[in-house]
């Protein structure tokens, strides 16, 4: 299957907000899709799993920018992309595809997740090492409405979940537990979340009060996405990531995206600019003038941009720096 076809289907899928299965159905049944992909009307398409496999290969091979680089090369050959022209960069939020969880729901749902994985890969071990009461406690997704009411009752529940987690970690660390089982990623997830949310067993193993919780940049918000972080930008609050878009803005020329960089949501904009310029330089897409938001501008980035890349930063309120 030609990569360009898979990439184009991915774009169509994004534009029309389709699932993988819906996109596969559209590929089989829609004439406009077949025409755009240069496929005969009798083409049977492919299975929906091909799309997720294609995206996984792009990420694993760090090849996300290859199609964009090829497009920009063609635009440069046609004169649509000006060398050392004028560009602008700004960031926006990217929502993680997870439910927003508070601390208590996060730890309880982590137990649900970990026990579900262990029950699938090692059912006999779970039957021999997990109390029967856990079946009732962790057999369903944890919802806010299922939690005990009142601060004291919720603290008691948090400590009960914490004790269950420490007990499970002790069982996994026992000498008779197979090494492959302790090496599962979900076990590391459980251990790290428990170290964040609870005091160590030597210190009592109880729930950490809010004032002793870790900063947002370090706190895991969901067992299903290790890197998603809680962040605030202006009036927007979200759990996920931050993406920096750079585009050309020369007069009388089309506006083209030249660079896309995804960072942790808690990373300040000014810390991303050095990487953006370095990657632009490697691809020969550096601007002469770079318009940025106030979050990108400080003395360090002003000097570094001018000295290393001959890029003139232009801020939002004080004109040409």
KAVEN-V843588 format. One record per pair of residues at least 6 apart in sequence whose C-alpha atoms are under 6 Angstrom apart, sorted by the first residue. I is the first residue (numbers start at 0). J is the second residue. D is the distance in Angstrom with one decimal. If there is no record, write none. Layout:
i->(I | I)
j->(J | J)
d->(D | D)
This chain:
i->(12 | 19 | 20 | 23 | 26 | 26 | 27 | 27 | 57 | 74 | 83 | 83 | 83 | 84 | 84 | 85 | 85 | 85 | 85 | 85 | 85 | 86 | 86 | 86 | 86 | 86 | 87 | 87 | 87 | 87 | 87 | 88 | 88 | 88 | 89 | 89 | 90 | 90 | 91 | 91 | 92 | 93 | 93 | 93 | 94 | 94 | 95 | 105 | 108 | 109 | 111 | 113 | 118 | 147 | 158 | 158 | 171 | 196 | 197 | 197 | 197 | 197 | 198 | 198 | 215 | 216 | 219 | 227 | 228 | 228 | 228 | 229 | 229 | 230 | 230 | 230 | 230 | 240 | 240 | 241 | 241 | 241 | 241 | 242 | 242 | 243 | 243 | 244 | 245 | 245 | 245 | 246 | 246 | 246 | 247 | 247 | 248 | 268 | 268 | 269 | 269 | 279 | 287 | 288 | 288 | 289 | 289 | 289 | 290 | 291 | 292 | 304 | 305 | 313 | 313)
j->(22 | 47 | 47 | 47 | 32 | 44 | 43 | 44 | 63 | 80 | 285 | 286 | 287 | 286 | 287 | 247 | 248 | 249 | 286 | 287 | 288 | 246 | 247 | 248 | 286 | 289 | 245 | 246 | 289 | 290 | 291 | 244 | 245 | 291 | 243 | 244 | 242 | 243 | 241 | 242 | 241 | 239 | 240 | 241 | 238 | 239 | 239 | 221 | 141 | 222 | 137 | 185 | 125 | 153 | 205 | 206 | 181 | 207 | 204 | 205 | 206 | 207 | 204 | 205 | 229 | 265 | 225 | 239 | 238 | 239 | 264 | 237 | 238 | 236 | 237 | 264 | 265 | 263 | 264 | 261 | 262 | 263 | 264 | 260 | 261 | 259 | 260 | 259 | 256 | 257 | 258 | 255 | 256 | 257 | 254 | 255 | 254 | 294 | 295 | 294 | 295 | 285 | 310 | 310 | 311 | 311 | 312 | 313 | 313 | 314 | 315 | 310 | 311 | 319 | 320)
d->(5.9 | 5.3 | 5.0 | 5.3 | 6.0 | 5.9 | 5.6 | 5.2 | 5.6 | 5.6 | 5.8 | 4.2 | 4.7 | 4.9 | 5.3 | 5.9 | 5.7 | 5.5 | 5.4 | 6.0 | 4.9 | 5.4 | 4.2 | 5.3 | 5.9 | 5.1 | 5.6 | 5.6 | 5.4 | 4.3 | 5.7 | 5.5 | 4.3 | 5.3 | 5.6 | 5.7 | 5.4 | 4.2 | 5.8 | 5.6 | 4.7 | 5.7 | 4.9 | 5.5 | 6.0 | 4.6 | 4.2 | 5.9 | 5.6 | 5.6 | 5.0 | 5.8 | 5.9 | 5.5 | 5.6 | 5.8 | 5.9 | 5.7 | 5.7 | 5.3 | 4.5 | 5.1 | 4.6 | 5.5 | 5.9 | 5.6 | 6.0 | 4.3 | 5.2 | 5.2 | 5.8 | 5.7 | 4.3 | 5.8 | 5.7 | 5.8 | 5.6 | 5.0 | 4.1 | 5.8 | 5.3 | 5.9 | 4.6 | 5.6 | 4.3 | 5.7 | 5.1 | 4.9 | 5.8 | 5.7 | 5.1 | 5.2 | 4.2 | 5.4 | 5.0 | 5.3 | 5.5 | 5.4 | 5.1 | 5.9 | 4.0 | 5.2 | 5.0 | 5.8 | 4.8 | 6.0 | 4.9 | 5.9 | 4.7 | 5.5 | 5.7 | 5.3 | 6.0 | 4.9 | 5.6)
